């Protein structure tokens, strides 16, 4: 175990599945260090997936996940595996088996999940960047809560081979950094391109900002900087039927996929699932298959409409989440409304398979709050370049 992991006071790294590797001697990421969410395989090591029972019932990986290998080949050094919520099935970052990584920028509040350790390690300066994953917000929410940059790329752009799945038609890789330049640098490697398109229009998601309530006011200075870079934002309504309806479509489809992926294992092993994950897993086991078909059709319509809205270099701007991170150990009943509004916002890019970047632009009550940029499919590098321009213009 290396010095960084041994002295980790944030609880960001896994001690039960530690793996550290030196990168290639040279490359575009040479000199950078990274953390790796414990859903990605490293050859010769077991992948824990945030669950002691998963760790105990799975063998060591025979091959390193290609995306992790890509980072190593580009010169980055792997410091260690980072904590994840149990089975990556939570937005909180609270794991009853391995603890809650410390959110150094909002003490006493959750780091967000499920890429909790990756976000905490970056925010705490333990690594230069970290790889996570994002199904329903597991990079974007922690990025906002911890006050760092995070990207959910276009679905399918970055390989998830050798990674534990949650809901494959929503699952993406994702990564965090403290500065936009590093986020973009990693993106050039993982996305396999350096050229970025030119953003031409700025669209303001009015229904999304309405879900953020008072917190939306804190995002206004960043919106003014964006307007100065691009143009006056055009107000739009993303979901005419209401974003809460989109959340219901997302929840149903994600849940059906979760049970299809893990129902047999859960039924056989009967793991001691923690609060929240246990109840969600029980619910997904009851989903009526007859509801899935209509929901899939609705999703495809959403994806079509969103890509049309964002054609020709348009960028949609919205709050990443509806507010700052909740306090740790808050009863689920007290955060249900916040969780529902958060997932309503986060479901937009997920349903439409779009890239989204969360920017650390504001503070409320001394805690970070993120603003997000969304583009059409394939607009990943355009968003990363815009994030860097906005950072330089602060």
C-alpha positions in Angstrom: 0.0 0.0 0.0 1.5 3.3 -1.0 1.9 6.4 1.1 -1.1 8.3 -0.3 -3.5 5.4 0.4 -1.9 4.6 3.8 -2.3 8.2 4.9 -5.7 8.7 3.4 -7.7 10.6 6.1 -10.7 11.1 3.8 -11.7 7.5 3.4 -11.6 7.9 -0.3 -9.5 4.8 -1.1 -10.3 1.1 -0.8 -8.0 -0.8 1.5 -9.8 -4.1 0.8 -9.1 -4.0 -2.9 -6.0 -1.9 -3.2 -4.3 -1.8 -6.5 -1.6 0.7 -7.7 0.3 0.8 -11.0 2.9 2.9 -12.7 1.9 4.4 -16.0 4.0 4.4 -19.1 7.1 6.5 -18.9 5.8 9.1 -21.3 2.5 10.2 -22.8 -0.1 12.9 -22.8 -1.0 12.2 -19.1 2.6 11.7 -17.9 3.1 13.2 -14.5 -0.5 12.9 -13.5 -1.9 10.6 -10.8 -5.4 9.1 -10.7 -7.9 7.1 -8.6 -10.0 4.4 -10.1 -13.6 3.6 -8.9 -13.8 0.1 -7.5 -16.1 -1.1 -10.3 -13.2 -1.3 -12.8 -11.1 -4.4 -13.1 -7.4 -4.5 -12.5 -5.7 -7.8 -13.6 -4.8 -9.9 -10.6 -7.1 -8.1 -8.2 -10.7 -8.6 -7.2 -13.3 -5.8 -7.9 -15.4 -5.0 -4.9 -18.3 -3.0 -6.3 -18.9 -1.5 -2.9 -20.1 -4.8 -1.5 -18.3 -7.3 0.8 -20.5 -10.1 -0.6 -19.7 -9.2 -4.2 -16.0 -9.2 -3.3 -16.3 -12.6 -1.6 -18.2 -14.2 -4.5 -16.1 -13.0 -7.5 -12.6 -14.1 -8.6 -9.7 -11.8 -9.4 -9.8 -10.1 -12.8 -7.7 -11.7 -15.5 -7.5 -8.4 -17.5 -7.4 -4.7 -16.7 -10.4 -2.7 -17.9 -9.4 -1.1 -21.2 -10.3 2.4 -20.1 -8.0 2.1 -17.0 -5.3 0.6 -19.3 -5.7 3.6 -21.7 -5.0 6.0 -18.8 -1.9 4.0 -17.8 -0.7 3.8 -21.4 -1.0 7.6 -21.6 1.4 8.0 -18.8 -0.8 8.5 -15.7 0.0 6.6 -12.5 -2.8 4.7 -10.6 -2.7 5.6 -6.9 -5.5 3.2 -5.8 -9.0 2.0 -6.1 -11.6 4.4 -4.8 -14.8 3.8 -2.7 -18.2 3.4 -4.3 -21.7 3.1 -3.0 -22.9 -0.4 -2.7 -23.4 -1.9 -6.2 -23.1 1.7 -7.4 -26.8 2.1 -6.6 -27.0 5.3 -4.7 -26.4 9.1 -5.1 -25.4 9.6 -1.5 -21.9 8.3 -1.1 -22.7 6.6 2.2 -21.6 3.0 2.3 -22.6 1.1 5.5 -19.8 -1.5 5.0 -16.9 0.8 4.1 -17.9 4.2 5.4 -18.5 7.6 3.9 -15.7 9.5 2.2 -15.2 13.0 3.6 -16.4 15.9 1.5 -13.5 18.2 2.3 -15.3 21.2 0.7 -18.6 20.7 2.6 -17.7 19.2 6.0 -20.4 17.1 7.6 -22.2 16.7 4.2 -22.3 13.8 1.8 -19.8 13.6 -1.0 -22.4 12.2 -3.4 -22.3 8.9 -5.1 -21.9 6.5 -6.3 -18.4 7.7 -7.4 -17.9 9.0 -3.9 -14.3 8.0 -3.3 -13.2 9.3 -6.7 -14.8 12.7 -6.1 -13.4 12.9 -2.5 -9.9 12.0 -3.6 -9.9 14.7 -6.3 -11.4 17.4 -4.1 -8.9 16.5 -1.3 -5.9 16.8 -3.6 -5.0 13.1 -3.2 -4.9 12.6 -7.0 -4.9 14.8 -10.1 -8.0 13.2 -11.6 -10.2 10.1 -11.0 -12.3 7.8 -13.0 -15.8 7.2 -11.9 -19.0 6.1 -13.6 -22.4 7.7 -14.2 -25.7 5.9 -14.6 -28.2 8.3 -13.0 -25.8 11.1 -11.9 -22.9 9.3 -10.1 -20.3 11.7 -11.5 -22.3 14.8 -11.9 -23.9 14.9 -8.4 -20.6 14.3 -6.6 -18.9 16.9 -8.8 -21.4 19.5 -7.7 -21.4 18.5 -4.0 -17.6 18.4 -3.8 -16.9 21.5 -5.8 -14.9 20.0 -8.7 -15.3 19.4 -12.4 -17.0 16.2 -13.7 -18.1 14.8 -17.0 -20.6 12.2 -18.1 -19.6 11.6 -21.7 -21.9 10.6 -24.6 -23.3 7.2 -23.9 -21.0 4.6 -25.5 -18.1 6.9 -26.2 -15.8 5.5 -23.5 -15.5 1.7 -23.0 -17.1 0.1 -20.0 -15.6 -3.3 -20.8 -14.2 -4.7 -17.5 -16.5 -2.6 -15.4 -19.3 -3.8 -13.2 -22.6 -2.8 -14.9 -25.6 -1.2 -13.2 -28.0 -0.3 -16.0 -26.1 -0.7 -19.3 -28.3 1.5 -21.5 -27.6 4.4 -19.0 -24.1 3.5 -17.8 -21.2 5.6 -18.8 -17.7 6.1 -17.6 -16.9 9.6 -16.3 -14.1 11.5 -14.6 -13.3 14.3 -12.2 -10.6 17.0 -11.9 -10.0 20.1 -9.9 -9.4 22.2 -13.0 -11.0 22.3 -16.4 -7.6 21.9 -18.2 -7.0 18.5 -16.6 -10.6 17.4 -17.3 -10.0 18.3 -21.0 -6.6 16.7 -21.1 -8.0 13.4 -19.8 -10.9 13.8 -22.3 -8.5 14.0 -25.2 -7.1 10.6 -24.3 -10.4 8.8 -23.4 -12.4 10.3 -26.2 -9.7 9.8 -28.7 -9.9 13.3 -30.2 -8.5 16.7 -29.7 -10.6 18.9 -31.9 -13.7 20.6 -30.4 -16.7 21.9 -32.2 -17.8 25.5 -31.7 -20.8 26.3 -29.4 -23.1 28.6 -31.2 -26.2 29.1 -29.0 -26.9 29.0 -25.3 -30.2 27.6 -24.1 -31.5 28.2 -20.6 -33.5 25.2 -19.2 -36.3 27.1 -17.4 -38.0 24.1 -16.0 -34.7 22.8 -14.7 -33.9 26.0 -12.9 -37.4 26.0 -11.4 -36.5 22.8 -9.6 -33.5 24.4 -7.9 -35.5 27.0 -6.1 -33.5 29.6 -4.2 -30.2 27.9 -5.1 -30.7 29.0 -8.7 -29.9 32.6 -7.7 -26.3 31.6 -6.8 -25.8 30.4 -10.4 -26.6 33.8 -12.0 -23.0 35.2 -12.0 -21.8 32.1 -13.9 -24.6 32.5 -16.3 -23.5 36.0 -17.0 -20.0 34.8 -17.7 -21.4 32.2 -20.1 -23.5 34.8 -21.9 -20.4 37.0 -22.3 -18.5 34.0 -23.9 -21.4 32.9 -26.2 -24.6 34.9 -26.5 -27.6 35.8 -24.5 -29.3 32.6 -23.4 -32.5 31.6 -25.1 -35.1 30.3 -22.5 -36.5 26.9 -23.3 -38.7 24.3 -21.6 -37.0 20.9 -21.8 -40.0 18.7 -20.8 -43.4 20.1 -21.6 -45.0 17.3 -19.6 -42.8 18.0 -16.6 -39.3 16.7 -15.7 -40.9 14.6 -12.9 -42.4 12.5 -15.7 -39.0 12.1 -17.3 -37.7 10.9 -13.9 -40.4 8.3 -13.7 -39.4 7.0 -17.2 -35.8 6.9 -16.1 -36.5 5.2 -12.8 -38.6 2.5 -14.4 -36.1 1.7 -17.2 -33.1 1.9 -14.9 -34.8 -0.3 -12.3 -35.7 -3.0 -14.9 -32.1 -3.1 -16.1 -30.6 -3.3 -12.6 -32.8 -6.3 -11.8 -31.9 -7.9 -15.1 -28.2 -7.5 -14.3 -28.1 -8.4 -10.7 -31.4 -10.0 -9.7 -30.1 -13.6 -10.0 -27.0 -12.7 -7.8 -29.1 -10.9 -5.2 -31.6 -13.8 -5.1 -28.8 -16.4 -4.7 -26.4 -14.7 -2.4 -29.0 -12.7 -0.4 -26.5 -9.9 0.5 -26.8 -7.7 3.5 -27.7 -4.6 1.6 -27.6 -1.3 3.3 -30.3 1.3 3.8 -31.7 2.8 0.6 -30.0 0.2 -1.6 -32.0 -2.6 0.0 -35.3 -0.8 -0.5 -34.5 0.1 -4.1 -33.4 -3.5 -4.9 -36.7 -4.8 -3.4 -38.6 -2.3 -5.6 -36.8 -3.1 -8.8 -37.6 -6.8 -8.3 -41.3 -6.0 -8.6 -41.3 -4.0 -11.8 -44.0 -5.1 -14.2 -42.3 -6.0 -17.6 -45.4 -4.7 -19.4 -44.5 -1.2 -18.4 -41.0 -1.3 -19.9 -42.0 -1.3 -23.6 -43.9 2.0 -23.5 -41.2 3.6 -21.3 -38.6 2.6 -23.9 -40.6 4.3 -26.7 -41.0 7.4 -24.6 -37.2 7.4 -24.0 -36.5 7.3 -27.7 -38.8 10.2 -28.3 -37.0 12.2 -25.6 -33.6 11.4 -27.1 -34.8 12.4 -30.6 -36.3 15.7 -29.3 -33.2 16.6 -27.2 -30.8 15.9 -30.0 -32.9 18.1 -32.3 -33.0 20.9 -29.7 -29.2 20.8 -29.4 -28.4 20.6 -33.1 -26.0 23.0 -34.7 -23.8 23.6 -31.7 -26.5 24.5 -29.1 -25.5 24.2 -25.4 -28.1 23.6 -22.7 -27.4 25.1 -19.3 -29.0 23.9 -16.1 -28.3 23.3 -12.4 -26.4 20.0 -11.9 -28.5 19.3 -8.8 -31.2 21.3 -7.0 -29.0 22.4 -4.1 -25.9 21.8 -1.9 -25.1 18.4 -0.5 -27.4 17.1 2.3 -25.9 16.4 5.7 -24.5 12.9 6.3 -26.8 10.3 8.0 -30.0 12.3 7.1 -33.0 9.9 7.1 -34.1 9.0 3.6 -37.6 10.4 4.3 -36.1 13.8 4.8 -34.2 13.8 1.5 -36.8 12.1 -0.7 -38.0 15.4 -2.2 -34.4 16.5 -2.9 -33.5 13.2 -4.4 -36.5 13.3 -6.7 -35.7 16.8 -7.9 -32.0 15.8 -8.4 -32.8 12.8 -10.4 -35.3 14.8 -12.5 -32.5 17.1 -13.5 -30.0 14.3 -13.9 -32.3 12.2 -16.0 -32.2 14.6 -18.9 -28.8 13.6 -20.2 -29.2 10.0 -19.1 -32.5 9.4 -21.0 -31.1 11.2 -24.2 -27.6 9.6 -23.9 -26.0 13.1 -24.0 -22.7 14.4 -22.7 -22.9 16.7 -19.6 -20.2 18.6 -17.8 -20.7 19.9 -14.2 -18.7 23.1 -13.4 -17.9 24.3 -9.8 -19.2 27.8 -10.1 -21.0 28.8 -6.9 -21.3 28.4 -3.1 -24.4 28.5 -0.9 -24.0 28.5 2.8 -20.3 28.0 2.2 -20.9 24.8 0.2 -20.2 24.1 -3.5 -22.9 24.1 -6.1 -22.5 23.1 -9.8 -23.8 24.4 -13.1 -24.1 22.0 -16.0 -23.6 22.2 -19.7 -25.3 19.6 -22.0 -24.6 19.1 -25.7 -25.9 16.9 -28.5 -24.4 13.4 -28.8 -20.7 13.6 -29.7 -20.3 17.2 -28.3 -18.1 16.1 -25.5 -14.9 17.9 -26.5 -16.9 21.1 -27.3 -18.2 21.1 -23.7 -14.7 20.4 -22.2 -13.3 23.3 -24.3 -16.1 25.6 -23.2 -15.5 24.7 -19.5 -11.9 25.6 -19.9 -12.7 28.9 -21.5 -15.1 29.7 -18.8 -12.5 28.9 -16.1 -9.9 31.1 -17.8 -12.5 33.9 -17.9 -13.2 33.9 -14.2 
